[in-house]
């Protein structure tokens, strides 16, 4: 055989292989584009009427037992969402490029491979959680081959209904709940106030005794279930043996963490707590009904909440211990001055990507992808939670956007409207209270290497309090971040300060 013929044969084989490869690529791409043949169906045996909400698809590398975990902030599984209106039971909903996705823009971008697919219909009934919220429908995990021409059409059947776990009361930890007339009226549906109440050892055998109380607000994602560990962590006693009732409040709401602030979107949570729930708790659990005997504390979003409650209701609480609070001065909203002109959430003044999280000095989380992820979630995210509390309502009844979700440009009018929730401004506008109702009551602790860049705002608040001549305690601990701030030394310090505050209050009250 001549060299020419051999060369022609080799070229022919290569051409066939290339054509086959292109066909496979085309088929894989078309399969991914179409979902590949994936659809969602609301089981008519479970759902008896049409449903409206936000539908989600999650593609995980491992099978999920029960409800799929909520999206992680770091390296989340690919998930996709689309709003549905009046979805009829038994009517297939195709999964295609109309579904918004993260971290991949749409289903077409999913790399070929084996995944476990799960569908969830979020009905937005109560919790901030978009997957594991009461009454949500979800499917069992199904193994699928994305990008394979051999993948048969697959239907994800929504035949499961999620129910929140029941609070497991014990002899020393009780569930407290009541309907809030204020919040129910605001939302037009029944809204409950909830807390986990940890009782001291002597409580059961001292029926006539009343106890001081410490109210704690958990951080973003936390709830009243944290009270279950309170007795074991010594939270029902302070230094010197003073026994207290430890109350873990529930700050969870559909739009995130309501921080117990009255707002145009979440409703009057601060008013409901102070006027409805606290009087209820004091009767139900034999609490001392006086301000000196009510202390408040919290970490992160709970740190902001506790500081807000003490400043907003100085006659209700006898002292606050706020640790690593969310931004308390909006001139440094995680390194962004919201009041300056031409601000951008995604890019700094030098055009670099803005970080929102760091480990040491190395950024690991950035505003733009974090914002993009929350756009797919639709509700319940940390950034959106800020808007739900601080923003007015728009013409559609939703929180006004602080920033453009595509460009990152900050809306100056919305930023201006946030001033009523700027804790530094609240202090400046009520400075006389610092020497009266708030004297000796304010304690704020922060790490100077906070994971989410929160130390800048706390430093500004501390400078303001010092300038005004307040005796407030504001300390930034060198080298501490968001998670390791609360070490044994700081816990002991706070415990001692709380004990001293209660002892002083008791003495002053007994002398009257």
C-alpha positions, 0 to 999 in steps of 0.5 A: 500500500502506498504512503499516499493511500495510508495517509488518506485512510488515516485522515479518514479515520480521524475525520470519523472520530472527530465527527463522532466526538462533535455529535457526542458533544452536541448530544450532551449539550442538548441533553444538558440544555433540556434538563436532560429530560428532567421534570417536576410533578406535584403528586395528586395523592398528596396535594389536592389543589393548585400550589404557588411558590418557588420551585427548586432543583438541587443537584448533589453528589450524594444521596439525600436522606429526607429533606435536602440541606439548605444551600451552603455559603461556601461551595454549595451544590448546584441549585436552580429556582423558578417561581410557579403560580397555580401549579396543578397536581399531576401537571409536569413542570419541565426543568430548562434554562428558564430556571435561574441557577447558582453557582451555575447560571442555568442547567445547560452549564452543569458539567456532565456526570452523575448527580442526585436530583431533588426537587422542593416546592417552597411555600414560604409559610414561616421559616427563613429556610427555603427547603426545610420550612413547614409545609414544603413539598419535596421529592426523594433523591433520584440518581441522574446522568447529566449530559448523557444521551442514555439518560431516560426522561426522569420525573421528580415527584413531589410526594413528601411534605416537610414538617418542623421538628417538635421542641423536645421539652425536658424537666429543665427546658420548656417551650414557651409560645404565644400568638402575637396579636400585633404580628398576626394583625400585621401579616393577616395570619397567625404569628407565634412568638417562641422561646426555649426557657432553661430553668435553674436547679432550684426552680422546681422546689421553690414555687414562690420564688421569682428569678432574674432573666437573661434574654439571648438572641441567637445569630443568623440561622439560629433559633430557640432550640439552642436553649436545650444546651443552656443548662449543660453550659451553665447558663442558668447561673452567674458568678456568685451562684445567682440563679437565673432563667435563661430565655433563648428567643426565636428570631426566625422569619420568612425573610431571614432574621427579624432582629426584634426590630419593628420594620415595614416588612417583618412587622412590629417584632420589638413591640411584640416582644416587649409588650406581649411576650415578656409580660407573658413569660414573666407570669408563666415562669415566675420572673422578676418583672423589673428592668434591673432583672432583665438582661439581654445578650446575643452574638452576630445578628443576635449581637445587633438585636440585643444592642438594638433592644437595649437602646430602643427600650432602655426602661425594659432591659437592665444591661446588654452584652453584645458580641460581634454585632452586625454593622452598628454604623452604616458608614462601615457596612462591612467596609462600605460607606452607605452614605457616600455617593457612587457606592458599589456593593460589588466593587471597591473604589479601585475596581476590585471585587469586594470581599464579605468574608475572610480567614485571617487576612485572606478573603474567601467570600465575595459580595457579587457571588453571595448576592447572586446566590441569594437571588436564586434563593429568592428569600431568607438570605443574610443580605436580603435579611438586612433589606427586610429589616432596614428598607421600606416596602416597594410598590409590589410590597417587597423590601426596597433593594439597597443595591442593583443585583446586576451592577452592584450600584447602591441606591442612595435613597434606600441607603438614606432610609436606613438611617433609622436603624443605624445604631450609631445615629440612634445613640447620637440622637438620644445621647442624654439617655447615655447618662440616665437610662443607659448608664452602665448598661452597654457592653460591646465586644468584637474581634479586630479580625472579624471574619465578616469585616464587622470590626470597623463599624464597632470601632466607629460606634466606640469612638462615638460613645467615647466622644459623647462621654458615655461609660459604655464598654466597647472592646476590640480583642486583638487577633479574634475573629467571628467564631473564636471571639467567645472563648472561655475568658470572655465568657467568664468576663461577661458572666461576672459583669452580669452577676455584678449588674444583677447584684447592684440592681437587687441592692438598689431595689431593696433600698427603695 
